[in-house]
């Protein structure tokens, strides 16, 4: 199974967040959603998790 990555550096933010989260897709969606709510003050919703899932990239080998 290919590991996925969510990287805050790919999105503009007021805090210039540099967090990168990698793991299995469901783990990353869950952790990135919690991060988006607690740090970036997004509202938790199915739409947020869908946006996160759509933005995931495959982790590069050796990363």
VMD Tcl script that builds the backbone (N, CA, C; Angstrom):
set m [mol new atoms 189]
animate dup $m
set s [atomselect $m all]
$s set {name element resname resid chain x y z} {
  {N N UNK 1 A 0.842 -1.182 0.000}
  {CA C UNK 1 A 0.000 0.000 0.000}
  {C C UNK 1 A 0.886 1.245 0.000}
  {N N UNK 2 A 0.549 2.206 -0.845}
  {CA C UNK 2 A 1.307 3.442 -0.948}
  {C C UNK 2 A 0.952 4.375 0.194}
  {N N UNK 3 A 1.985 4.868 0.868}
  {CA C UNK 3 A 1.759 5.851 1.924}
  {C C UNK 3 A 1.407 7.189 1.294}
  {N N UNK 4 A 0.604 7.973 2.000}
  {CA C UNK 4 A 0.147 9.274 1.527}
  {C C UNK 4 A 0.745 10.383 2.389}
  {N N UNK 5 A 0.801 11.587 1.816}
  {CA C UNK 5 A 1.357 12.741 2.498}
  {C C UNK 5 A 0.403 13.921 2.381}
  {N N UNK 6 A 0.175 14.597 3.500}
  {CA C UNK 6 A -0.505 15.886 3.525}
  {C C UNK 6 A 0.542 16.889 4.000}
  {N N UNK 7 A 0.762 17.954 3.241}
  {CA C UNK 7 A 1.823 18.907 3.552}
  {C C UNK 7 A 1.257 20.319 3.561}
  {N N UNK 8 A 1.285 20.955 4.718}
  {CA C UNK 8 A 0.743 22.307 4.851}
  {C C UNK 8 A 1.501 23.317 3.999}
  {N N UNK 9 A 2.726 23.025 3.636}
  {CA C UNK 9 A 3.506 23.970 2.826}
  {C C UNK 9 A 2.889 24.151 1.441}
  {N N UNK 10 A 2.004 23.240 1.030}
  {CA C UNK 10 A 1.361 23.347 -0.282}
  {C C UNK 10 A 0.179 24.312 -0.285}
  {N N UNK 11 A -0.156 24.868 0.877}
  {CA C UNK 11 A -1.319 25.741 0.987}
  {C C UNK 11 A -0.942 27.003 1.751}
  {N N UNK 12 A -1.378 28.152 1.282}
  {CA C UNK 12 A -1.079 29.384 2.009}
  {C C UNK 12 A -1.779 29.394 3.360}
  {N N UNK 13 A -1.089 29.911 4.359}
  {CA C UNK 13 A -1.710 30.033 5.681}
  {C C UNK 13 A -1.130 31.252 6.390}
  {N N UNK 14 A -1.879 31.759 7.335}
  {CA C UNK 14 A -1.435 32.918 8.103}
  {C C UNK 14 A -0.217 32.602 8.958}
  {N N UNK 15 A -0.047 31.334 9.309}
  {CA C UNK 15 A 1.041 30.946 10.207}
  {C C UNK 15 A 2.251 30.388 9.478}
  {N N UNK 16 A 2.200 30.314 8.134}
  {CA C UNK 16 A 3.287 29.705 7.360}
  {C C UNK 16 A 3.632 28.321 7.900}
  {N N UNK 17 A 2.613 27.532 8.129}
  {CA C UNK 17 A 2.751 26.193 8.704}
  {C C UNK 17 A 3.593 25.306 7.790}
  {N N UNK 18 A 4.470 24.509 8.392}
  {CA C UNK 18 A 5.349 23.619 7.630}
  {C C UNK 18 A 5.120 22.152 7.961}
  {N N UNK 19 A 4.017 21.841 8.645}
  {CA C UNK 19 A 3.759 20.466 9.050}
  {C C UNK 19 A 3.515 19.564 7.848}
  {N N UNK 20 A 4.101 18.385 7.891}
  {CA C UNK 20 A 3.877 17.349 6.886}
  {C C UNK 20 A 3.485 16.078 7.638}
  {N N UNK 21 A 2.418 15.436 7.184}
  {CA C UNK 21 A 1.902 14.236 7.836}
  {C C UNK 21 A 1.920 13.112 6.818}
  {N N UNK 22 A 2.486 11.956 7.172}
  {CA C UNK 22 A 2.498 10.831 6.240}
  {C C UNK 22 A 2.065 9.558 6.939}
  {N N UNK 23 A 1.494 8.660 6.163}
  {CA C UNK 23 A 1.038 7.381 6.678}
  {C C UNK 23 A 0.015 6.791 5.727}
  {N N UNK 24 A -0.736 5.829 6.219}
  {CA C UNK 24 A -1.806 5.264 5.409}
  {C C UNK 24 A -2.899 6.315 5.246}
  {N N UNK 25 A -3.602 6.258 4.148}
  {CA C UNK 25 A -4.544 7.319 3.775}
  {C C UNK 25 A -5.503 7.705 4.897}
  {N N UNK 26 A -6.150 6.749 5.513}
  {CA C UNK 26 A -7.131 7.081 6.557}
  {C C UNK 26 A -6.471 7.746 7.757}
  {N N UNK 27 A -5.259 7.312 8.105}
  {CA C UNK 27 A -4.524 7.935 9.214}
  {C C UNK 27 A -4.221 9.394 8.902}
  {N N UNK 28 A -3.785 9.646 7.684}
  {CA C UNK 28 A -3.406 10.998 7.291}
  {C C UNK 28 A -4.630 11.904 7.236}
  {N N UNK 29 A -5.715 11.434 6.681}
  {CA C UNK 29 A -6.938 12.241 6.617}
  {C C UNK 29 A -7.397 12.599 8.028}
  {N N UNK 30 A -7.382 11.638 8.924}
  {CA C UNK 30 A -7.811 11.889 10.308}
  {C C UNK 30 A -6.889 12.902 10.995}
  {N N UNK 31 A -5.576 12.686 10.911}
  {CA C UNK 31 A -4.619 13.565 11.584}
  {C C UNK 31 A -4.608 14.961 10.948}
  {N N UNK 32 A -4.667 15.029 9.639}
  {CA C UNK 32 A -4.673 16.324 8.962}
  {C C UNK 32 A -5.959 17.087 9.267}
  {N N UNK 33 A -7.065 16.379 9.386}
  {CA C UNK 33 A -8.326 17.022 9.757}
  {C C UNK 33 A -8.255 17.610 11.155}
  {N N UNK 34 A -7.715 16.848 12.088}
  {CA C UNK 34 A -7.565 17.344 13.460}
  {C C UNK 34 A -6.637 18.556 13.492}
  {N N UNK 35 A -5.565 18.506 12.718}
  {CA C UNK 35 A -4.631 19.624 12.638}
  {C C UNK 35 A -5.307 20.853 12.027}
  {N N UNK 36 A -6.058 20.662 10.954}
  {CA C UNK 36 A -6.735 21.781 10.293}
  {C C UNK 36 A -7.711 22.481 11.237}
  {N N UNK 37 A -8.381 21.707 12.064}
  {CA C UNK 37 A -9.347 22.277 13.010}
  {C C UNK 37 A -8.636 22.976 14.169}
  {N N UNK 38 A -7.658 22.303 14.770}
  {CA C UNK 38 A -7.033 22.848 15.978}
  {C C UNK 38 A -6.039 23.971 15.699}
  {N N UNK 39 A -5.352 23.931 14.569}
  {CA C UNK 39 A -4.327 24.934 14.287}
  {C C UNK 39 A -4.818 26.002 13.310}
  {N N UNK 40 A -5.487 25.574 12.255}
  {CA C UNK 40 A -5.891 26.507 11.206}
  {C C UNK 40 A -7.333 26.984 11.352}
  {N N UNK 41 A -7.998 26.506 12.384}
  {CA C UNK 41 A -9.351 26.963 12.743}
  {C C UNK 41 A -10.405 26.689 11.667}
  {N N UNK 42 A -10.196 25.610 10.902}
  {CA C UNK 42 A -11.223 25.180 9.964}
  {C C UNK 42 A -12.325 24.478 10.752}
  {N N UNK 43 A -13.511 24.430 10.196}
  {CA C UNK 43 A -14.607 23.709 10.820}
  {C C UNK 43 A -14.560 22.256 10.350}
  {N N UNK 44 A -14.647 21.333 11.297}
  {CA C UNK 44 A -14.632 19.906 10.950}
  {C C UNK 44 A -15.918 19.569 10.217}
  {N N UNK 45 A -15.754 18.943 9.063}
  {CA C UNK 45 A -16.923 18.580 8.258}
  {C C UNK 45 A -16.513 17.507 7.264}
  {N N UNK 46 A -17.482 16.798 6.711}
  {CA C UNK 46 A -17.172 15.837 5.651}
  {C C UNK 46 A -16.497 16.516 4.451}
  {N N UNK 47 A -16.882 17.757 4.174}
  {CA C UNK 47 A -16.283 18.484 3.051}
  {C C UNK 47 A -14.800 18.750 3.302}
  {N N UNK 48 A -14.443 19.094 4.542}
  {CA C UNK 48 A -13.033 19.315 4.880}
  {C C UNK 48 A -12.240 18.043 4.651}
  {N N UNK 49 A -12.743 16.937 5.130}
  {CA C UNK 49 A -12.027 15.667 4.959}
  {C C UNK 49 A -11.939 15.271 3.487}
  {N N UNK 50 A -12.951 15.602 2.706}
  {CA C UNK 50 A -12.921 15.335 1.263}
  {C C UNK 50 A -11.843 16.188 0.590}
  {N N UNK 51 A -11.732 17.445 0.987}
  {CA C UNK 51 A -10.701 18.326 0.440}
  {C C UNK 51 A -9.306 17.820 0.808}
  {N N UNK 52 A -9.154 17.374 2.043}
  {CA C UNK 52 A -7.864 16.832 2.478}
  {C C UNK 52 A -7.524 15.600 1.654}
  {N N UNK 53 A -8.472 14.700 1.531}
  {CA C UNK 53 A -8.240 13.461 0.771}
  {C C UNK 53 A -7.832 13.778 -0.676}
  {N N UNK 54 A -8.479 14.757 -1.283}
  {CA C UNK 54 A -8.175 15.137 -2.658}
  {C C UNK 54 A -6.783 15.746 -2.805}
  {N N UNK 55 A -6.268 16.332 -1.721}
  {CA C UNK 55 A -4.975 17.009 -1.794}
  {C C UNK 55 A -3.803 16.068 -1.474}
  {N N UNK 56 A -4.076 14.851 -1.044}
  {CA C UNK 56 A -2.997 13.941 -0.665}
  {C C UNK 56 A -2.139 13.576 -1.865}
  {N N UNK 57 A -0.866 13.411 -1.578}
  {CA C UNK 57 A 0.091 12.966 -2.596}
  {C C UNK 57 A 0.716 11.668 -2.138}
  {N N UNK 58 A 1.223 10.892 -3.082}
  {CA C UNK 58 A 1.959 9.681 -2.722}
  {C C UNK 58 A 3.287 10.067 -2.103}
  {N N UNK 59 A 3.674 9.340 -1.068}
  {CA C UNK 59 A 4.975 9.592 -0.446}
  {C C UNK 59 A 6.070 9.099 -1.387}
  {N N UNK 60 A 7.095 9.896 -1.529}
  {CA C UNK 60 A 8.226 9.511 -2.383}
  {C C UNK 60 A 9.103 8.508 -1.658}
  {N N UNK 61 A 9.589 7.513 -2.358}
  {CA C UNK 61 A 10.459 6.481 -1.760}
  {C C UNK 61 A 11.683 7.151 -1.155}
  {N N UNK 62 A 12.013 6.731 0.061}
  {CA C UNK 62 A 13.179 7.248 0.748}
  {C C UNK 62 A 12.933 8.566 1.454}
  {N N UNK 63 A 11.685 9.050 1.421}
  {CA C UNK 63 A 11.377 10.335 2.060}
  {C C UNK 63 A 11.136 10.152 3.531}
}
mol reanalyze $m
mol bondsrecalc $m
mol representation Tube
mol addrep $m
